[in-house]
């Protein structure tokens, strides 16, 4: 992966979860970070059952920053529809805007470089809980998923909050968010058509063009309370 070299433990766990390599954080036993001359290697020890499944899957799991399909061997493998979300959570539009307005101040790497994306987990009241940054939008979201999964107490809260991405909403971002059990994804830019279809199918609320006190609801807008 072409990724920013920070929060690598979060990245390894989040990627393993969102790509279905492991089903829970407890199945990732150890992460060994090894710095090489030309990059960084993450050596992960996972449950034997998951390793056998991974070998059968035969995915290379290699990718660049801009595509979540790299390494997939078939369309069925690439376009995975997450299990349908059953969350009954609702979200006040004002709290979503509050979280969005707080994002920039929490993006330290973006302030220094101007070249990174961020994914954030916000509580239902709009308070930003965790922010992760990376040169790739998928990587930033994987880091966020990993950070949430590390703490079981935080994981229990995940169904009552929402995810913000500073990028467009590709279908991979919808997949990763829904697979984590989060029922609302807020993107500052546009969603793709496939992202909208996947969001509708799995019961995820997808907002795009969320900025300056406005947004467009592309799926399951009934979860958003305007007043």
N, C-alpha and C positions, 0 to 999 in steps of 0.2 A: 504494500500500500504506500502511496505517496501521502504521508501524514505529518502533522506537526508533532514534534517530539516532546510533548508534555501530556500529563495525565494518561500515561501509557497503560497502567494497570486498569483504569476505567475503560480504555479503548478495547483492550483484550477481552474483558468480561462482557462489555456491551456488544461488541461485534459477535462474540460467541453466542450470546443470547438472541440477538436480532436476526442472525443468520441461521438459527436453529441447530447450531453445533451442540449446544447444551440446552437443557430445559430449565435449569435453575442455577443460581450462583454457586450452590453447594457442589455442583458437578465439575466445577473448575477448581482443581486442587491447588495448583501452584502456577505462578507466572514468573519466569526468570528473564529479566531484561539484560541483554548482552549488547554492549556498544562495540561496533566494528569500525574499521577504517572508512567504509563507504556507506554506513547506515546503522540501523539498530535492529536487532532480532529479538522477537518475543517468543520464548519457548514456553508453551502452555501444557500442563499435565491435566488431562480430563478423565472422566470416568471411562472405564474400559468399554462399557456398552455404547457410549457416545462415540468413542474412537472407532469402533467397528462400523457403526452407522455412517460415520464420516468417510471411511474408506470405501464403503459401498456407494456413497453418493458421488465420489470421484470428482468433486469440484476442486479446481485449483485454488480458489479463494484469493486470486491475485487481482488487483484493480488499481485504477488511477483515481484521481480526485473527482472527476466529473461524471462517472458512470457507475451505477450500482449493479450492472449486469455482467461486468467483466468476470470471466471464469465460469459462468454458467454454461452447461452443456445442452440445455434444451429450453424451449419457451415455457414449458410446464414448471421447470425448476426455477426459472427466472421470475415469472409472474406468479408469485404465491399469494393466495388470498388468505389473510389471517382469519382466525375464528371470530365469529360475530360478537361484538361487544354488547354486554348487557347492562352497562352502567346507566343509572337513572340520574346522574349528576346534571345539574344545570349551572350556567355561568352567566354572571351579569356582564353586559357589554362594557360597563364602566370599569370593571375590574380587569378586563382584558386590556383595555386601553391603558390602564395604570401600569400593568406589567410591561407593555410595549414601551412606554415612556421611560421605564427604568433600565431598559436593555443597554443603551449606549454607554451609560456610566459603568456598567459591569463588564464591558468588552475591553479589557486591558490590552490584549494583544492586537486587537483591531485598531486601537488608538495609537499604538506604536508603529504598526506596519501598514494599515489600510488594506490588508490583503487576506483577511480571514473571515470565516463565517462563525456563527454562534448558534447554539441550541440551549434553551433555558427551560427549566421546570418551574412553573409558577403555582402557588397555592390558589385555591378558589377565590380568595380575597384580593388577588393581584400581586401578592408579595412574591418576589423572585427568591426561590430557594437555592437553586444550583444553576450555574452557567458554565458551559464548556465551549472552548473555541478550537478551531482547526482550519487549515487551508481548504479542506474538503467538507462540504455540508453533511455528507453521510457520516464522515468520521466524527464530526462534532456531535451529531445525534447519538452515535454509538457510545461516545464517551459519557454523554448524559445518561443514557440507559444503564451503563455500567456503574456510574456513580450512585444512581438511585437503587440499583439492585444490591449494592454492598451493604446497605443498612436495612435490616428487615423492618424496622419501624418506619423508615422512609418509604419502603415498598408498599406498606399498608396505606400510606397517604396518596400513593400515585393515582389511584382511581378517582380521587377527588380534586385533582389539579389538572393542569394542561401544559402542553409543550408549545414553545415558540421557536420558529426557525427564521433566521435572517435571510434565507434564500427563497427561491421558488419552491413549490411543493411538488416534487416528483413522486411517482408512485412508490418508490423505495422508501421515501420519508413517511408516507402513509403506512406502509407495511411495518416499518420499525416502530412507529408510534403505537399502532394498534396492537402489535405483538407484545408490547410492554404493558398493555392493559389501560392505556391512556385514551380517553374518549374524545379529546379535542386537540386538534393541531392547528396552530395559527401561523400563517406564513406572511411575510411582508411583501412577497411578490406573487406572481400568478401560479396556479396549479396547472399541471398537464391534464389532458383529457382522461388519460388512464388513471391518474391519481384520483380524479373525481369519481370514476367508476368503481375503483377499489374501495374508496371511502364510503360510497353509498352501500356497497355490498356488505361491508364488514361493520356497518353501524357507527362509523367515526364521523364526528362533526369536523368539517374542513372549512377554514376561513382563509381567504386569500386577499391580497392587496390591503392588508391590515396596517394602517398608518394614519396619522393625523385625524384621529377620531372617526375613522370610517373603515369599513371592511365589506367584503362580499362573501356571503355564505353559499358554499357550493354543495354541501350535503348536510342533512340532519340539522338544519337551522333551528329546529324546535328546542334545542338545548340552550339557546342564547336568549337571555332576558334583556330586553332593550331598556327597561326602566327598573 
